[in-house]
Amino acid sequence: MKALIAALSLATTLATGTAFAQPFTPNGEGVTMGHWHLNSKDIEANRKIFVGMGGTSPTGPGIQRVIFPGVVVNLNPGQAGPPPTAGTVGSVVNHVGFVVQNVQESVAKWKAAGVPVLPGNNNRLDQAYVETADGLRIEILENKAQKYPIQHEHVHFFLPEAAIPQSQAWYGKIFGAKASLRNNAPVADVPGAQLRFNKADMAQAPTKGRVLDHIGFDVKDLQAFIKKLEANGIKLDRPYTKNEQTGAALAFITDPWGTYIELNERPNAAYIN
């Protein structure tokens, strides 16, 4: 029964993914940030949090979504699998992040809407955190000059020190992420997301099965991208699957440090700048 529900959920993803995409324009490798996929114990409670933060949420059968500029948050129905094994802290993706125009104004609105907001480090006024009951940790930062009231900003990997330059280079080679520094720390940028790297004392747990089960990148030509993966010795965890009616397609891989990654081709996606 669980396999059937999971299959129906996959079919729904393929059928509706193009309509709900909110990605930024792809880079030269045809890649842009796509989505987070959450294993949610309580979809409605989590939907309330993300809508309270400014997301929009179309509803329907299968996976539920909340849309932000730069990312779609997929809230996976509990029936499709077991509840999450743990939160993001302790996994290779320690947390994810949004950026807002004014942290303190946003925090006041969110608290009024019932969003669980925690203060920034050392009571910083330009930083806050949101943590869901499932243990998804979300950093909130400020950019007064940005176009949108809230938009996706980063995915933060925690890795052993020796793995950080390797991971930065891997995401550059495979996804065209542009390497640079932020506050003297290595980062890699793809449209819609900055990939950040922090030192961990030991290897962290893989993401699969946790509250943030996987992250997703949208690619313009998935079959060509898969050939590139294969040329670099990267095996698919889940094979190329296409909906012939919509043209939407997907596949899955895992990076060398345990981040489960979905790859999506959405032929009718309307990109934003």
C-alpha positions as CSV (number, residue, x, y, z in Angstrom):
1,M,0.0,0.0,0.0
2,K,2.8,2.4,0.9
3,A,4.5,1.6,-2.4
4,L,1.3,2.4,-4.3
5,I,0.8,5.7,-2.4
6,A,4.5,6.6,-3.1
7,A,4.0,5.9,-6.8
8,L,0.9,8.0,-6.9
9,S,2.8,10.8,-5.2
10,L,5.5,10.5,-7.8
11,A,3.0,10.7,-10.6
12,T,1.4,13.8,-9.0
13,T,4.9,15.4,-8.8
14,L,5.5,14.7,-12.5
15,A,2.1,15.8,-13.6
16,T,2.0,19.1,-11.7
17,G,5.6,20.1,-11.2
18,T,5.7,22.5,-14.2
19,A,2.7,24.5,-13.0
20,F,4.1,25.1,-9.5
21,A,7.7,25.8,-10.4
22,Q,9.1,29.2,-9.2
23,P,12.8,29.0,-10.2
24,F,15.3,31.7,-11.1
25,T,16.8,31.7,-14.6
26,P,19.2,28.8,-15.0
27,N,23.0,29.2,-15.2
28,G,25.2,28.1,-18.1
29,E,24.9,24.5,-17.1
30,G,21.1,24.8,-17.3
31,V,20.7,24.5,-13.5
32,T,18.7,26.5,-11.0
33,M,17.5,25.8,-7.4
34,G,14.2,23.9,-7.4
35,H,12.8,22.6,-4.1
36,W,13.2,21.2,-0.6
37,H,11.4,18.0,0.1
38,L,10.2,17.6,3.6
39,N,9.0,14.5,5.4
40,S,6.2,16.1,7.4
41,K,4.5,14.6,10.4
42,D,1.8,17.2,10.2
43,I,1.4,18.8,6.7
44,E,-1.1,21.4,7.8
45,A,1.0,22.6,10.7
46,N,4.0,23.0,8.5
47,R,1.9,24.6,5.7
48,K,0.7,27.2,8.3
49,I,4.3,28.0,9.1
50,F,5.4,28.5,5.5
51,V,2.3,30.5,4.5
52,G,2.8,32.6,7.7
53,M,6.3,33.4,6.4
54,G,4.9,34.6,3.1
55,G,4.7,31.6,0.9
56,T,1.7,30.7,-1.3
57,S,0.2,27.2,-1.2
58,P,-1.9,25.6,-4.0
59,T,-3.6,22.5,-2.7
60,G,-4.5,19.2,-4.3
61,P,-3.9,15.4,-4.1
62,G,-0.5,14.0,-3.3
63,I,2.4,16.2,-2.2
64,Q,1.5,19.6,-0.9
65,R,3.5,22.7,-1.8
66,V,4.4,26.1,-0.5
67,I,6.0,28.4,-3.1
68,F,8.6,31.1,-2.6
69,P,10.7,33.0,-5.0
70,G,13.6,30.6,-5.7
71,V,12.3,27.5,-4.1
72,V,9.2,25.2,-3.8
73,V,8.8,23.6,-0.4
74,N,7.2,20.1,-0.8
75,L,5.4,18.8,2.2
76,N,5.4,15.0,1.8
77,P,2.2,13.2,3.1
78,G,3.0,10.9,6.0
79,Q,1.2,8.0,4.3
80,A,3.9,7.9,1.6
81,G,6.5,6.7,4.0
82,P,7.7,6.6,7.7
83,P,7.9,9.8,9.7
84,P,11.2,11.6,9.6
85,T,14.0,9.9,11.5
86,A,15.4,13.2,12.8
87,G,15.7,17.0,12.1
88,T,18.3,18.7,10.0
89,V,20.8,19.4,12.8
90,G,23.1,16.4,12.7
91,S,22.7,15.8,9.0
92,V,24.9,17.0,6.2
93,V,22.4,19.7,5.4
94,N,22.4,21.4,8.8
95,H,19.9,24.1,7.8
96,V,18.5,26.0,5.0
97,G,17.9,29.8,4.7
98,F,15.6,32.6,3.5
99,V,16.4,36.3,3.2
100,V,14.0,39.0,3.9
101,Q,14.0,42.8,3.5
102,N,13.7,43.5,7.3
103,V,14.2,40.7,9.8
104,Q,12.6,42.5,12.8
105,E,9.5,43.5,10.8
106,S,9.2,40.0,9.4
107,V,9.6,38.4,12.8
108,A,6.8,40.5,14.3
109,K,4.4,39.5,11.5
110,W,5.4,35.8,11.7
111,K,5.0,35.6,15.5
112,A,1.5,37.1,15.1
113,A,0.8,34.3,12.6
114,G,2.0,31.6,15.0
115,V,5.3,31.0,13.3
116,P,7.9,29.6,15.8
117,V,10.7,32.1,15.6
118,L,14.0,32.0,17.6
119,P,16.4,34.9,18.1
120,G,19.6,35.3,16.0
121,N,23.0,34.3,17.3
122,N,24.2,36.7,20.1
123,N,20.8,38.4,19.7
124,R,21.7,39.8,16.3
125,L,18.8,41.9,15.0
126,D,19.5,41.1,11.3
127,Q,19.2,37.3,11.9
128,A,16.6,34.9,13.2
129,Y,15.8,31.2,13.0
130,V,12.6,29.3,12.4
131,E,12.4,25.7,13.6
132,T,9.5,23.4,12.9
133,A,8.2,20.8,15.2
134,D,9.8,18.2,12.9
135,G,13.2,19.8,13.4
136,L,13.7,21.6,10.2
137,R,16.0,24.5,11.0
138,I,15.7,27.7,8.8
139,E,18.1,30.6,9.1
140,I,16.6,34.1,8.3
141,L,18.9,36.8,7.1
142,E,18.4,40.4,5.9
143,N,18.9,42.2,2.6
144,K,17.1,45.5,2.6
145,A,17.8,46.0,-1.2
146,Q,16.3,42.7,-2.4
147,K,13.3,42.6,-4.8
148,Y,11.0,40.3,-2.9
149,P,9.7,40.4,0.7
150,I,11.1,36.9,1.2
151,Q,13.1,34.6,-1.0
152,H,15.2,31.5,-0.8
153,E,18.8,32.2,-0.1
154,H,21.0,29.2,1.0
155,V,21.5,25.6,1.8
156,H,24.1,25.1,4.5
157,F,26.3,21.9,4.5
158,F,28.2,20.8,7.5
159,L,31.2,18.7,6.5
160,P,34.6,17.5,7.8
161,E,37.2,20.2,7.0
162,A,38.9,18.2,4.3
163,A,35.6,17.7,2.5
164,I,34.7,21.4,2.2
165,P,37.0,22.2,-0.8
166,Q,36.1,18.9,-2.4
167,S,32.4,19.6,-2.1
168,Q,32.7,23.2,-3.3
169,A,34.6,21.9,-6.4
170,W,32.1,19.0,-6.9
171,Y,29.1,21.3,-7.0
172,G,31.0,23.6,-9.4
173,K,31.9,20.8,-11.7
174,I,28.5,19.1,-11.7
175,F,26.0,21.9,-11.3
176,G,28.1,24.9,-12.5
177,A,28.0,26.5,-9.0
178,K,30.3,29.5,-9.0
179,A,32.9,29.3,-6.2
180,S,33.6,32.3,-4.0
181,L,34.0,33.4,-0.4
182,R,31.4,34.8,2.1
183,N,32.8,36.2,5.3
184,N,36.1,34.3,4.5
185,A,34.2,31.0,4.2
186,P,33.8,29.1,1.0
187,V,30.5,29.2,-0.9
188,A,29.2,28.1,-4.3
189,D,26.3,29.9,-6.1
190,V,23.6,28.6,-8.3
191,P,20.6,30.7,-9.4
192,G,18.2,30.8,-6.4
193,A,20.6,29.5,-3.8
194,Q,24.0,29.9,-2.3
195,L,25.6,26.6,-1.2
196,R,27.5,27.3,2.1
197,F,30.0,25.1,3.9
198,N,30.8,24.8,7.6
199,K,33.3,22.7,9.4
200,A,32.0,19.7,11.3
201,D,34.0,17.6,13.7
202,M,32.9,14.4,12.0
203,A,30.9,13.2,9.0
204,Q,27.3,14.0,9.4
205,A,24.3,11.7,8.7
206,P,22.9,11.5,5.2
207,T,19.7,13.5,4.5
208,K,17.5,10.7,3.2
209,G,14.8,9.8,5.7
210,R,15.3,12.9,7.8
211,V,12.9,15.9,7.9
212,L,14.7,17.4,4.9
213,D,14.9,14.2,2.9
214,H,16.4,15.9,-0.2
215,I,17.0,19.1,-2.1
216,G,16.0,19.5,-5.7
217,F,17.7,21.2,-8.6
218,D,15.8,22.0,-11.9
219,V,17.8,21.3,-15.1
220,K,16.8,22.3,-18.6
221,D,17.8,19.0,-20.3
222,L,17.7,16.1,-17.9
223,Q,18.8,13.4,-20.3
224,A,21.9,15.5,-21.4
225,F,22.6,16.2,-17.7
226,I,22.4,12.5,-16.9
227,K,25.0,11.8,-19.6
228,K,27.3,14.3,-17.9
229,L,26.7,12.6,-14.5
230,E,27.6,9.2,-16.0
231,A,30.7,10.6,-17.7
232,N,31.8,11.7,-14.2
233,G,31.1,8.3,-12.7
234,I,28.0,9.4,-10.8
235,K,25.3,6.7,-10.6
236,L,21.6,7.4,-10.4
237,D,19.8,6.3,-7.2
238,R,16.5,6.5,-9.1
239,P,16.3,6.3,-12.9
240,Y,15.1,8.8,-15.4
241,T,11.3,8.9,-15.3
242,K,9.2,11.1,-17.7
243,N,5.6,12.0,-17.9
244,E,4.9,11.8,-21.6
245,Q,1.8,14.0,-21.3
246,T,3.5,17.0,-19.7
247,G,7.1,16.4,-20.6
248,A,8.2,16.7,-17.0
249,A,11.0,14.3,-15.9
250,L,13.0,13.5,-12.8
251,A,15.9,11.4,-11.5
252,F,17.8,11.1,-8.2
253,I,21.4,11.1,-7.1
254,T,23.3,11.3,-3.8
255,D,26.4,13.6,-3.5
256,P,29.6,12.0,-2.1
257,W,28.8,13.3,1.4
258,G,25.2,12.1,1.8
259,T,23.0,14.8,0.4
260,Y,20.1,13.2,-1.5
261,I,19.3,15.3,-4.6
262,E,16.3,15.3,-7.0
263,L,16.8,16.5,-10.6
264,N,13.8,17.9,-12.3
265,E,13.1,18.9,-15.9
266,R,10.1,21.2,-16.1
267,P,9.7,22.1,-19.8
268,N,7.0,24.8,-19.2
269,A,8.6,26.5,-16.2
270,A,8.2,30.3,-16.1
271,Y,11.5,31.6,-14.8
272,I,11.9,34.7,-12.6
273,N,14.8,37.1,-12.3
